[in-house]
Amino acid sequence: MFGRRAFAAVVAAATGAVALPALAWDASLSGERVLSAGRVVNVDTDAGKITIEHQPITQLYMESMTMIFRVKDPAMLIGLTPGDKIRFRVERDTEGFVITRIENSI
């Protein structure tokens, strides 16, 4: 009734062994793969906070805005000055949003 290929396709689909193409939005959902872009507005090393004017952060459903973020490690702020263009990773934790990585994008 079924050919070998049809049978293999049915078995693969039933077991979840089908290789599907990666969707474009998959990358935007993973904070590990995506760095957001922004510009430093203010740096408060003592408080461990940075103000960033950022572009949309799709994985967190945020529009473009200027926002104050906590940083996981205040040492990440050393050398950053207002006006610097940066790329950063932001994650949500129990206290709100926290930046876990910052790079100058020059």
C-alpha positions as CSV (number, residue, x, y, z in Angstrom):
1,M,0.0,0.0,0.0
2,F,2.7,2.5,1.0
3,G,6.0,2.8,-0.8
4,R,9.2,2.7,1.2
5,R,9.7,6.4,1.1
6,A,6.1,7.2,2.1
7,F,6.4,4.7,5.0
8,A,9.7,6.2,6.1
9,A,8.2,9.7,6.0
10,V,5.2,8.6,8.1
11,V,7.5,6.9,10.7
12,A,9.8,9.9,10.8
13,A,6.8,12.3,11.3
14,A,5.3,10.1,14.0
15,T,8.5,9.9,15.9
16,G,9.5,13.6,15.6
17,A,12.6,12.7,13.5
18,V,11.8,15.1,10.7
19,A,14.5,17.6,10.0
20,L,12.7,20.9,9.6
21,P,14.4,24.1,8.2
22,A,15.4,26.6,10.8
23,L,13.0,29.5,11.1
24,A,14.2,33.0,11.0
25,W,12.7,33.9,14.3
26,D,14.4,30.9,16.1
27,A,17.6,33.0,16.4
28,S,15.8,36.0,17.8
29,L,14.3,33.8,20.6
30,S,17.6,32.7,21.9
31,G,19.4,35.3,24.1
32,E,22.6,33.2,23.6
33,R,22.8,33.9,19.9
34,V,21.5,37.5,19.7
35,L,23.3,40.7,20.7
36,S,21.2,43.8,20.7
37,A,22.5,47.2,19.4
38,G,22.5,50.4,21.2
39,R,24.3,53.6,22.3
40,V,25.6,54.3,25.8
41,V,23.8,57.3,27.4
42,N,25.1,57.0,30.9
43,V,27.4,54.7,33.0
44,D,27.0,54.4,36.8
45,T,29.8,51.9,37.8
46,D,29.2,52.3,41.5
47,A,25.5,51.3,41.1
48,G,26.3,48.6,38.5
49,K,23.9,50.2,36.0
50,I,24.1,51.6,32.4
51,T,21.6,53.6,30.5
52,I,21.3,52.5,26.9
53,E,19.4,53.9,23.9
54,H,18.7,50.6,22.2
55,Q,17.0,49.3,19.0
56,P,14.2,46.8,19.3
57,I,15.0,43.7,21.4
58,T,12.8,41.2,19.7
59,Q,13.4,38.2,22.0
60,L,12.1,40.3,24.9
61,Y,9.4,42.0,22.9
62,M,10.8,45.5,23.5
63,E,10.5,48.4,21.2
64,S,13.3,51.0,20.7
65,M,13.8,53.1,23.8
66,T,16.2,54.5,26.3
67,M,16.4,52.3,29.4
68,I,18.5,51.8,32.5
69,F,19.8,48.2,32.9
70,R,21.6,46.4,35.7
71,V,24.8,44.6,34.7
72,K,25.7,41.2,35.9
73,D,29.3,42.3,36.6
74,P,30.1,46.0,37.1
75,A,33.6,45.4,35.7
76,M,31.8,45.2,32.2
77,L,31.3,49.0,32.5
78,I,35.0,49.9,32.7
79,G,36.0,51.9,29.7
80,L,32.5,52.6,28.5
81,T,31.6,56.2,28.0
82,P,28.4,58.1,26.8
83,G,28.1,58.0,23.0
84,D,29.8,54.6,22.6
85,K,28.1,52.3,20.2
86,I,27.7,48.8,21.8
87,R,26.3,45.4,21.3
88,F,24.9,43.7,24.4
89,R,23.0,40.6,25.6
90,V,20.2,41.3,28.0
91,E,18.3,38.6,29.9
92,R,15.3,38.6,32.2
93,D,15.8,37.4,35.8
94,T,13.7,37.6,39.0
95,E,14.6,41.2,39.5
96,G,14.0,42.5,36.0
97,F,16.5,42.9,33.1
98,V,20.2,42.3,33.5
99,I,23.0,42.7,30.9
100,T,25.2,39.7,30.8
101,R,27.6,40.7,28.0
102,I,28.7,44.0,26.4
103,E,30.9,44.7,23.4
104,N,32.0,48.0,21.8
105,S,30.8,47.9,18.2
106,I,32.9,50.9,17.1
